[in-house]
Amino acid sequence: MKLIDRYIANTVVSGTLIALLVVVGLDVFFNVIDQIESLGKGGYTMTTMLQYVALTTPQSLYELFPMAALLGCLMGMGALAANSELTAMRASGVSIWRIVRSVMQVGVLMLVVAVFVGEVIAPVAEQYGQHLRVAATDRGVSFLGSRGLWVRDDTRFINARRVLDQSSLADLTVYEFDDASRLKEATHATHALFREGRWTLHGVRQSAFSDVGVTVSHAETLAWPSLLTPDLLGIVMLKPKNMSATDIDQLVDYLDENGLDTRQYRFAFWGRFMTPISSLVMLFISVPFVFSSLRSVSAGQRIFIGVMVGFGFYILSQVASQMGQVYGLPPLAAMLVPNTIFVLLGIHAIRRL
């Protein structure tokens, strides 16, 4: 049985790698086309663009892994079925469920690598890529990383430790200097919201520096005129789906402590766990296809069926997530619905075999 396990593992892994190369290659191609219009803006050269695309590729690899796993398994196992190798396995006493177990075992091993890429490499690379692109296009952003967002706004230097969304900043500090480059005022706010064309700071503490000393004042809210716009923040911020589960969890704790809305981030948090689960579901449902309708079809037809199943699953996942946010459903329950439906369909299809 170990020989069969290794043979199936080699087949699934090789098929998945080929499928991953194709789907990620297409994503990179369209990403390059999308970035071409920004060439020549500031210091955004061809070299910088290719670096940016390369840095955002790990996130694409992680997001597209479930689709690649489905296509790879359909191609690899479909080839075994077409060559009657699966029939020979069953004739020797290997059950369909035993073959499913072999597929799932290699799927778990592939997921270890995929999760490492998605949770460790992709968020850091994505963040650095965004910083590289914004700095090259001369957007006025000097740093976006572990110390947050740094922006120069005339005589002010703004540091936002957390960019919640395009119109919301948290743990914000504004340093204002005079004409002689001496620190004149430092303003700290727990969070800032952009409404009706202007920023409003909340939980404000101001420290004014002068020759006679430091004067500290507090305010619940404070209007803040700034050239910093939500459009700029939309360029530099990391979307919740591109953050690691650890970072999202820390952000949710911060939002809870300050009474801010956490719904979007809770769904993003559980979404990080859904990608590995979805990959296993895709591998699972590919097996009944191989044993039924895919024995005598061409490779092109297998790819078409795989793409249709993958898109169906993706659309159902997006609908479940959006409906869960709209109707206030528990994030885990809402996001498990598509996986549960496809697992039940897979079990039913295998039993019919």
Contacts in CASP RR format, 6 or more apart in sequence:
PFRMAT RR
TARGET T0000
AUTHOR 0000-0000-0000
METHOD contacts of the structure
MODEL  1
MKLIDRYIANTVVSGTLIALLVVVGLDVFFNVIDQIESLGKGGYTMTTML
QYVALTTPQSLYELFPMAALLGCLMGMGALAANSELTAMRASGVSIWRIV
RSVMQVGVLMLVVAVFVGEVIAPVAEQYGQHLRVAATDRGVSFLGSRGLW
VRDDTRFINARRVLDQSSLADLTVYEFDDASRLKEATHATHALFREGRWT
LHGVRQSAFSDVGVTVSHAETLAWPSLLTPDLLGIVMLKPKNMSATDIDQ
LVDYLDENGLDTRQYRFAFWGRFMTPISSLVMLFISVPFVFSSLRSVSAG
QRIFIGVMVGFGFYILSQVASQMGQVYGLPPLAAMLVPNTIFVLLGIHAI
RRL
1 94 0 8 1.000
1 98 0 8 1.000
4 89 0 8 1.000
4 94 0 8 1.000
4 102 0 8 1.000
5 102 0 8 1.000
5 105 0 8 1.000
5 106 0 8 1.000
8 77 0 8 1.000
8 80 0 8 1.000
8 99 0 8 1.000
8 102 0 8 1.000
8 103 0 8 1.000
8 106 0 8 1.000
9 102 0 8 1.000
9 105 0 8 1.000
9 106 0 8 1.000
9 109 0 8 1.000
11 76 0 8 1.000
11 77 0 8 1.000
11 79 0 8 1.000
11 80 0 8 1.000
12 72 0 8 1.000
12 73 0 8 1.000
12 76 0 8 1.000
12 77 0 8 1.000
12 103 0 8 1.000
12 106 0 8 1.000
12 107 0 8 1.000
12 110 0 8 1.000
12 283 0 8 1.000
13 106 0 8 1.000
13 110 0 8 1.000
14 76 0 8 1.000
15 71 0 8 1.000
15 72 0 8 1.000
15 73 0 8 1.000
15 75 0 8 1.000
15 76 0 8 1.000
16 68 0 8 1.000
16 69 0 8 1.000
16 71 0 8 1.000
16 72 0 8 1.000
16 73 0 8 1.000
16 110 0 8 1.000
18 72 0 8 1.000
18 75 0 8 1.000
19 67 0 8 1.000
19 68 0 8 1.000
19 69 0 8 1.000
19 70 0 8 1.000
19 71 0 8 1.000
19 72 0 8 1.000
19 75 0 8 1.000
20 61 0 8 1.000
20 64 0 8 1.000
20 65 0 8 1.000
20 68 0 8 1.000
22 71 0 8 1.000
23 64 0 8 1.000
23 67 0 8 1.000
23 68 0 8 1.000
23 71 0 8 1.000
24 57 0 8 1.000
24 60 0 8 1.000
24 61 0 8 1.000
24 64 0 8 1.000
24 68 0 8 1.000
27 57 0 8 1.000
27 60 0 8 1.000
27 64 0 8 1.000
28 53 0 8 1.000
28 57 0 8 1.000
28 60 0 8 1.000
31 53 0 8 1.000
31 56 0 8 1.000
31 60 0 8 1.000
32 49 0 8 1.000
32 50 0 8 1.000
32 53 0 8 1.000
35 49 0 8 1.000
35 52 0 8 1.000
35 53 0 8 1.000
36 49 0 8 1.000
38 44 0 8 1.000
38 49 0 8 1.000
38 133 0 8 1.000
38 137 0 8 1.000
39 45 0 8 1.000
39 46 0 8 1.000
39 49 0 8 1.000
41 137 0 8 1.000
41 138 0 8 1.000
42 136 0 8 1.000
42 137 0 8 1.000
42 138 0 8 1.000
43 136 0 8 1.000
43 137 0 8 1.000
43 138 0 8 1.000
44 133 0 8 1.000
44 136 0 8 1.000
44 137 0 8 1.000
45 136 0 8 1.000
48 132 0 8 1.000
48 133 0 8 1.000
48 136 0 8 1.000
51 129 0 8 1.000
51 132 0 8 1.000
52 129 0 8 1.000
52 132 0 8 1.000
52 133 0 8 1.000
55 125 0 8 1.000
55 126 0 8 1.000
55 128 0 8 1.000
55 129 0 8 1.000
55 132 0 8 1.000
56 125 0 8 1.000
56 126 0 8 1.000
56 129 0 8 1.000
57 125 0 8 1.000
58 117 0 8 1.000
58 118 0 8 1.000
58 121 0 8 1.000
58 122 0 8 1.000
58 125 0 8 1.000
58 126 0 8 1.000
59 118 0 8 1.000
59 122 0 8 1.000
59 123 0 8 1.000
59 125 0 8 1.000
59 126 0 8 1.000
59 242 0 8 1.000
61 114 0 8 1.000
61 117 0 8 1.000
61 118 0 8 1.000
61 122 0 8 1.000
62 114 0 8 1.000
62 117 0 8 1.000
62 118 0 8 1.000
62 122 0 8 1.000
62 275 0 8 1.000
63 241 0 8 1.000
63 275 0 8 1.000
65 110 0 8 1.000
65 114 0 8 1.000
65 275 0 8 1.000
65 279 0 8 1.000
66 275 0 8 1.000
66 278 0 8 1.000
66 279 0 8 1.000
66 281 0 8 1.000
66 282 0 8 1.000
66 310 0 8 1.000
66 313 0 8 1.000
67 282 0 8 1.000
67 307 0 8 1.000
67 310 0 8 1.000
67 314 0 8 1.000
69 107 0 8 1.000
69 110 0 8 1.000
69 279 0 8 1.000
69 282 0 8 1.000
69 283 0 8 1.000
70 282 0 8 1.000
70 283 0 8 1.000
70 285 0 8 1.000
70 286 0 8 1.000
70 306 0 8 1.000
70 309 0 8 1.000
70 310 0 8 1.000
71 303 0 8 1.000
71 306 0 8 1.000
71 307 0 8 1.000
72 286 0 8 1.000
73 103 0 8 1.000
73 282 0 8 1.000
73 283 0 8 1.000
73 286 0 8 1.000
73 287 0 8 1.000
73 290 0 8 1.000
74 286 0 8 1.000
74 289 0 8 1.000
74 290 0 8 1.000
74 294 0 8 1.000
74 302 0 8 1.000
74 303 0 8 1.000
74 305 0 8 1.000
74 306 0 8 1.000
75 299 0 8 1.000
75 302 0 8 1.000
75 303 0 8 1.000
77 86 0 8 1.000
77 103 0 8 1.000
77 286 0 8 1.000
77 287 0 8 1.000
77 290 0 8 1.000
78 290 0 8 1.000
78 294 0 8 1.000
78 295 0 8 1.000
78 302 0 8 1.000
79 299 0 8 1.000
80 86 0 8 1.000
80 290 0 8 1.000
81 87 0 8 1.000
81 290 0 8 1.000
81 291 0 8 1.000
81 294 0 8 1.000
81 295 0 8 1.000
82 295 0 8 1.000
82 296 0 8 1.000
86 99 0 8 1.000
86 290 0 8 1.000
86 291 0 8 1.000
89 99 0 8 1.000
90 96 0 8 1.000
96 287 0 8 1.000
96 291 0 8 1.000
96 350 0 8 1.000
96 353 0 8 1.000
97 350 0 8 1.000
99 287 0 8 1.000
100 284 0 8 1.000
100 287 0 8 1.000
100 350 0 8 1.000
103 283 0 8 1.000
103 284 0 8 1.000
103 286 0 8 1.000
103 287 0 8 1.000
104 280 0 8 1.000
104 283 0 8 1.000
104 284 0 8 1.000
107 279 0 8 1.000
107 280 0 8 1.000
107 283 0 8 1.000
108 280 0 8 1.000
110 279 0 8 1.000
111 276 0 8 1.000
111 279 0 8 1.000
111 280 0 8 1.000
114 275 0 8 1.000
114 276 0 8 1.000
114 279 0 8 1.000
115 276 0 8 1.000
118 244 0 8 1.000
119 244 0 8 1.000
119 245 0 8 1.000
119 246 0 8 1.000
119 272 0 8 1.000
120 244 0 8 1.000
122 242 0 8 1.000
122 244 0 8 1.000
123 238 0 8 1.000
123 242 0 8 1.000
123 243 0 8 1.000
123 244 0 8 1.000
123 247 0 8 1.000
126 238 0 8 1.000
126 242 0 8 1.000
127 144 0 8 1.000
127 145 0 8 1.000
127 238 0 8 1.000
128 145 0 8 1.000
130 144 0 8 1.000
130 235 0 8 1.000
130 236 0 8 1.000
130 237 0 8 1.000
130 238 0 8 1.000
131 141 0 8 1.000
131 143 0 8 1.000
131 144 0 8 1.000
131 145 0 8 1.000
131 236 0 8 1.000
133 235 0 8 1.000
134 140 0 8 1.000
134 141 0 8 1.000
134 144 0 8 1.000
134 235 0 8 1.000
134 236 0 8 1.000
135 141 0 8 1.000
135 142 0 8 1.000
139 232 0 8 1.000
139 235 0 8 1.000
139 236 0 8 1.000
140 151 0 8 1.000
140 152 0 8 1.000
141 149 0 8 1.000
141 150 0 8 1.000
141 151 0 8 1.000
141 232 0 8 1.000
141 236 0 8 1.000
142 150 0 8 1.000
142 151 0 8 1.000
142 152 0 8 1.000
143 149 0 8 1.000
143 150 0 8 1.000
144 150 0 8 1.000
144 163 0 8 1.000
144 236 0 8 1.000
147 159 0 8 1.000
147 161 0 8 1.000
148 159 0 8 1.000
148 160 0 8 1.000
148 161 0 8 1.000
148 162 0 8 1.000
148 163 0 8 1.000
149 158 0 8 1.000
149 159 0 8 1.000
149 160 0 8 1.000
149 163 0 8 1.000
149 169 0 8 1.000
149 233 0 8 1.000
149 236 0 8 1.000
150 157 0 8 1.000
150 158 0 8 1.000
150 159 0 8 1.000
151 157 0 8 1.000
151 158 0 8 1.000
151 160 0 8 1.000
151 228 0 8 1.000
151 232 0 8 1.000
152 158 0 8 1.000
153 226 0 8 1.000
153 227 0 8 1.000
153 228 0 8 1.000
154 227 0 8 1.000
155 176 0 8 1.000
155 177 0 8 1.000
155 178 0 8 1.000
155 179 0 8 1.000
156 174 0 8 1.000
156 175 0 8 1.000
156 176 0 8 1.000
156 177 0 8 1.000
156 226 0 8 1.000
157 174 0 8 1.000
157 175 0 8 1.000
157 177 0 8 1.000
158 172 0 8 1.000
158 173 0 8 1.000
158 174 0 8 1.000
158 175 0 8 1.000
158 226 0 8 1.000
158 228 0 8 1.000
159 172 0 8 1.000
159 173 0 8 1.000
159 174 0 8 1.000
159 175 0 8 1.000
160 169 0 8 1.000
160 170 0 8 1.000
160 171 0 8 1.000
160 172 0 8 1.000
160 192 0 8 1.000
161 170 0 8 1.000
161 171 0 8 1.000
161 172 0 8 1.000
162 169 0 8 1.000
162 170 0 8 1.000
162 171 0 8 1.000
162 251 0 8 1.000
162 254 0 8 1.000
163 169 0 8 1.000
163 170 0 8 1.000
163 233 0 8 1.000
163 236 0 8 1.000
163 237 0 8 1.000
163 238 0 8 1.000
164 170 0 8 1.000
164 191 0 8 1.000
164 251 0 8 1.000
164 255 0 8 1.000
164 260 0 8 1.000
165 233 0 8 1.000
165 237 0 8 1.000
165 264 0 8 1.000
166 194 0 8 1.000
166 230 0 8 1.000
166 231 0 8 1.000
166 233 0 8 1.000
166 234 0 8 1.000
166 237 0 8 1.000
167 193 0 8 1.000
167 194 0 8 1.000
167 195 0 8 1.000
167 230 0 8 1.000
167 233 0 8 1.000
168 191 0 8 1.000
168 192 0 8 1.000
168 193 0 8 1.000
168 194 0 8 1.000
168 260 0 8 1.000
169 191 0 8 1.000
169 192 0 8 1.000
169 233 0 8 1.000
170 190 0 8 1.000
170 191 0 8 1.000
170 192 0 8 1.000
170 254 0 8 1.000
170 255 0 8 1.000
170 258 0 8 1.000
170 260 0 8 1.000
171 190 0 8 1.000
171 191 0 8 1.000
171 254 0 8 1.000
172 188 0 8 1.000
172 189 0 8 1.000
172 190 0 8 1.000
172 191 0 8 1.000
172 192 0 8 1.000
172 201 0 8 1.000
173 186 0 8 1.000
173 187 0 8 1.000
173 188 0 8 1.000
173 189 0 8 1.000
174 185 0 8 1.000
174 186 0 8 1.000
174 187 0 8 1.000
174 188 0 8 1.000
174 189 0 8 1.000
174 224 0 8 1.000
175 183 0 8 1.000
175 185 0 8 1.000
175 186 0 8 1.000
176 183 0 8 1.000
176 184 0 8 1.000
176 185 0 8 1.000
176 186 0 8 1.000
176 187 0 8 1.000
177 183 0 8 1.000
177 184 0 8 1.000
178 184 0 8 1.000
182 209 0 8 1.000
183 209 0 8 1.000
184 208 0 8 1.000
184 209 0 8 1.000
185 206 0 8 1.000
185 207 0 8 1.000
185 208 0 8 1.000
185 209 0 8 1.000
186 206 0 8 1.000
186 207 0 8 1.000
186 209 0 8 1.000
187 201 0 8 1.000
187 204 0 8 1.000
187 205 0 8 1.000
187 206 0 8 1.000
187 207 0 8 1.000
187 222 0 8 1.000
187 224 0 8 1.000
188 204 0 8 1.000
188 205 0 8 1.000
188 206 0 8 1.000
189 201 0 8 1.000
189 202 0 8 1.000
189 203 0 8 1.000
189 204 0 8 1.000
189 205 0 8 1.000
189 222 0 8 1.000
190 202 0 8 1.000
190 203 0 8 1.000
190 258 0 8 1.000
191 201 0 8 1.000
191 202 0 8 1.000
191 203 0 8 1.000
191 258 0 8 1.000
191 260 0 8 1.000
192 199 0 8 1.000
192 200 0 8 1.000
192 201 0 8 1.000
192 202 0 8 1.000
192 224 0 8 1.000
193 199 0 8 1.000
193 200 0 8 1.000
193 202 0 8 1.000
194 200 0 8 1.000
194 230 0 8 1.000
198 223 0 8 1.000
198 224 0 8 1.000
198 225 0 8 1.000
199 223 0 8 1.000
199 224 0 8 1.000
199 225 0 8 1.000
199 226 0 8 1.000
199 228 0 8 1.000
200 221 0 8 1.000
200 222 0 8 1.000
200 223 0 8 1.000
200 224 0 8 1.000
201 221 0 8 1.000
201 222 0 8 1.000
201 223 0 8 1.000
201 224 0 8 1.000
202 220 0 8 1.000
202 221 0 8 1.000
203 218 0 8 1.000
203 219 0 8 1.000
203 220 0 8 1.000
203 221 0 8 1.000
204 218 0 8 1.000
204 219 0 8 1.000
204 220 0 8 1.000
204 221 0 8 1.000
204 222 0 8 1.000
205 216 0 8 1.000
205 217 0 8 1.000
205 218 0 8 1.000
206 216 0 8 1.000
206 217 0 8 1.000
206 218 0 8 1.000
206 219 0 8 1.000
206 222 0 8 1.000
207 214 0 8 1.000
207 215 0 8 1.000
207 216 0 8 1.000
208 214 0 8 1.000
208 215 0 8 1.000
208 216 0 8 1.000
208 217 0 8 1.000
240 248 0 8 1.000
240 264 0 8 1.000
240 265 0 8 1.000
240 267 0 8 1.000
240 268 0 8 1.000
241 268 0 8 1.000
241 271 0 8 1.000
241 272 0 8 1.000
243 251 0 8 1.000
243 268 0 8 1.000
244 272 0 8 1.000
245 269 0 8 1.000
245 272 0 8 1.000
245 273 0 8 1.000
248 265 0 8 1.000
248 268 0 8 1.000
248 269 0 8 1.000
248 272 0 8 1.000
249 269 0 8 1.000
251 265 0 8 1.000
252 262 0 8 1.000
252 265 0 8 1.000
252 266 0 8 1.000
252 269 0 8 1.000
255 261 0 8 1.000
255 262 0 8 1.000
255 265 0 8 1.000
256 262 0 8 1.000
263 325 0 8 1.000
263 328 0 8 1.000
264 325 0 8 1.000
266 331 0 8 1.000
267 321 0 8 1.000
267 324 0 8 1.000
267 325 0 8 1.000
267 331 0 8 1.000
267 334 0 8 1.000
267 335 0 8 1.000
269 331 0 8 1.000
270 331 0 8 1.000
270 332 0 8 1.000
270 335 0 8 1.000
271 321 0 8 1.000
271 331 0 8 1.000
271 335 0 8 1.000
274 317 0 8 1.000
274 335 0 8 1.000
274 336 0 8 1.000
274 339 0 8 1.000
277 339 0 8 1.000
278 313 0 8 1.000
278 317 0 8 1.000
278 338 0 8 1.000
278 339 0 8 1.000
281 313 0 8 1.000
281 339 0 8 1.000
281 342 0 8 1.000
281 343 0 8 1.000
282 309 0 8 1.000
282 310 0 8 1.000
282 313 0 8 1.000
284 342 0 8 1.000
284 343 0 8 1.000
284 346 0 8 1.000
285 309 0 8 1.000
285 342 0 8 1.000
285 343 0 8 1.000
285 345 0 8 1.000
285 346 0 8 1.000
285 349 0 8 1.000
286 306 0 8 1.000
287 350 0 8 1.000
288 346 0 8 1.000
288 349 0 8 1.000
288 350 0 8 1.000
288 352 0 8 1.000
288 353 0 8 1.000
289 305 0 8 1.000
289 306 0 8 1.000
289 309 0 8 1.000
289 349 0 8 1.000
291 350 0 8 1.000
291 353 0 8 1.000
292 349 0 8 1.000
292 353 0 8 1.000
293 305 0 8 1.000
294 301 0 8 1.000
294 302 0 8 1.000
294 305 0 8 1.000
297 305 0 8 1.000
313 338 0 8 1.000
313 342 0 8 1.000
316 337 0 8 1.000
316 338 0 8 1.000
316 341 0 8 1.000
317 335 0 8 1.000
317 338 0 8 1.000
320 334 0 8 1.000
320 335 0 8 1.000
320 337 0 8 1.000
320 338 0 8 1.000
321 334 0 8 1.000
321 335 0 8 1.000
323 329 0 8 1.000
323 334 0 8 1.000
324 331 0 8 1.000
324 334 0 8 1.000
325 334 0 8 1.000
END
